[in-house]
């Protein structure tokens, strides 16, 4: 059974910046999808900010095992209702891979519950990505470290929650370091943040980066049946209690009435 991946890209820089459009003439989202397709077990589709519902309808998300998210210039343009929809699917078991400047996306900040801020510098520095957890499935097939000749520097401190696992730590030519590959779990959903991917550099053509993305899709996929919406808070009538009980004292709500939120 194929893994169903949806690659979401805001598709702004590619249409407004000549440098980016030359590096990614078909859009970053399509290049990322091409890298995923090198694994014959991954079935890909793409979605962008400009589409109806940002391309993330209930139907699309229901048929997505893992969602990859790249955004930068238009975080604020993402509709809050779509963010809520994506978040619920993550709680239910959909995997989420957040790429590069997606650290400031609404969905990542909402799931992390922190500012997700960091230091940065755009100087085309060499980035050396160290595999600090070589036995992790996301690191499968990678060397001890690999390099990207040009990348945007992201530096510590990175104001995210303590991760479940740190898979990669990056060193930059200017001396900064960054936790560049982190895993989380929210509800039944597996989440991976991966730092490389600045739009003016050909990062998503790099074969090691492609290996990381394909491995991450496999890791983020939850093979178990998706859980019910964990935001549900059903009112259980006295007559449906597992053990017989008698109602004692007054109550605020009637049977079946929704609680206050």
Residue pairs with C-beta under 8 A, 6 or more apart in sequence:
2 41
2 42
2 43
3 41
3 42
3 43
3 65
3 66
3 217
3 218
3 221
4 43
4 45
4 63
4 64
4 65
4 66
5 33
5 36
5 42
5 43
5 44
5 45
5 64
5 65
5 66
5 67
5 68
5 217
6 44
6 45
6 46
6 47
6 56
6 60
6 61
6 64
6 66
6 67
6 68
7 29
7 30
7 32
7 33
7 36
7 44
7 45
7 46
7 47
7 68
7 70
8 29
8 46
8 47
8 48
8 54
8 55
8 56
8 67
8 68
8 69
8 70
8 71
9 27
9 28
9 29
9 32
9 46
9 47
9 48
9 49
9 70
9 71
10 48
10 49
10 70
10 71
10 72
10 73
10 74
10 77
10 78
11 27
11 28
11 29
11 48
11 49
11 50
12 49
12 72
12 73
12 74
13 20
13 21
13 28
13 72
13 73
13 199
14 20
14 21
14 24
14 27
14 28
14 199
15 21
17 199
17 200
19 200
20 28
20 199
20 200
23 199
23 200
23 201
23 202
24 30
24 31
24 199
24 204
27 46
27 48
28 70
28 197
28 199
28 204
29 46
29 47
29 48
29 70
30 46
31 204
31 205
32 68
32 70
32 99
32 204
32 213
33 44
33 45
33 46
35 204
35 209
35 210
35 213
35 214
36 42
36 44
36 68
36 210
36 213
36 214
36 217
37 44
38 210
38 214
39 214
39 217
39 218
42 214
42 217
42 218
45 60
45 64
46 55
47 54
47 55
47 56
47 60
48 54
48 55
49 55
49 71
49 74
49 77
49 78
53 79
53 82
54 78
54 79
54 82
56 67
56 82
56 85
56 86
58 85
61 67
61 85
61 86
61 89
61 94
62 89
64 89
64 94
65 94
65 95
65 221
65 222
66 94
66 95
66 96
66 97
66 216
66 217
66 220
66 221
67 86
67 89
67 94
67 95
67 96
67 97
68 96
68 97
68 99
68 213
68 217
69 96
69 97
69 98
69 99
69 102
69 105
69 107
69 108
70 99
70 100
70 101
70 102
70 197
71 78
71 101
71 102
71 104
71 105
72 100
72 101
72 102
72 104
72 199
75 104
75 105
75 106
76 106
78 105
78 106
78 107
80 106
83 106
83 107
83 110
86 94
86 96
86 107
87 107
87 110
87 111
88 229
88 231
89 189
90 96
90 111
90 186
90 187
90 189
90 191
91 186
91 187
91 188
91 189
91 227
91 229
91 230
91 231
92 187
92 188
92 189
92 226
92 227
92 228
92 229
92 230
93 187
93 188
93 189
93 222
93 224
93 225
93 226
93 227
94 189
94 222
94 226
95 189
95 190
95 191
95 192
95 217
95 219
95 220
95 221
95 222
96 107
96 111
96 189
96 190
96 191
96 192
96 220
97 191
97 192
97 193
97 194
97 213
97 216
97 217
97 220
98 105
98 107
98 108
98 191
98 192
98 193
98 194
99 194
99 197
100 152
100 194
100 195
100 196
100 197
100 198
101 197
101 198
102 108
102 193
103 116
103 118
103 154
103 158
103 160
103 193
104 116
104 117
108 116
108 193
109 115
109 116
111 184
111 186
111 191
112 160
112 161
112 184
113 161
114 159
114 160
114 161
115 159
116 158
116 159
116 160
117 158
117 159
118 154
118 155
118 156
118 157
118 158
118 159
118 178
119 153
119 154
119 155
119 156
119 157
119 176
120 152
120 153
120 154
120 155
121 152
121 153
121 155
121 172
121 174
121 176
122 152
122 153
122 198
122 200
123 152
123 153
123 174
124 150
124 151
124 201
125 150
125 151
125 152
125 153
125 172
125 173
125 174
126 147
126 148
126 149
126 150
126 151
126 172
126 173
127 147
127 148
127 151
127 153
127 170
127 171
127 172
127 173
127 196
128 145
128 146
128 147
128 170
128 171
128 172
129 145
129 146
129 147
129 148
129 168
129 169
129 170
129 180
129 181
129 196
129 208
130 144
130 145
130 168
130 169
130 170
130 171
131 139
131 142
131 143
131 144
131 145
131 167
131 168
132 166
132 167
132 168
132 169
133 139
133 165
133 166
133 167
133 168
134 142
134 144
136 165
136 167
136 219
137 215
137 218
137 219
138 167
138 181
138 183
138 192
138 212
138 215
138 216
138 219
139 167
139 168
139 212
139 215
140 211
140 215
141 211
141 215
142 208
142 211
142 212
143 208
146 206
146 208
148 196
148 201
148 203
148 206
148 209
150 201
151 172
151 196
151 198
151 201
151 203
152 198
152 201
153 172
153 174
153 176
153 178
154 170
154 176
154 178
154 180
154 195
155 172
155 176
155 177
155 178
156 176
156 177
156 178
156 179
158 178
158 179
160 182
160 193
161 184
163 179
163 182
163 183
163 184
164 183
164 184
164 185
165 182
165 183
166 179
166 181
166 182
167 181
167 182
167 183
167 192
168 179
168 180
168 181
168 194
168 195
168 212
169 177
169 178
169 179
169 180
169 181
170 177
170 178
170 180
170 195
170 196
171 177
172 178
178 195
180 194
180 195
180 196
181 192
181 193
181 194
181 195
181 212
182 192
182 193
183 190
183 191
183 192
183 193
183 219
184 190
184 191
184 192
184 193
185 191
187 227
187 230
188 222
188 224
188 226
188 227
188 230
189 222
190 219
190 220
190 221
190 222
191 220
192 216
192 219
192 220
194 212
194 213
194 216
196 203
196 206
196 209
197 203
197 204
197 209
203 209
204 210
233 258
233 259
233 261
235 253
235 255
235 256
235 257
235 258
235 259
237 255
237 256
238 245
238 246
238 247
238 255
253 259
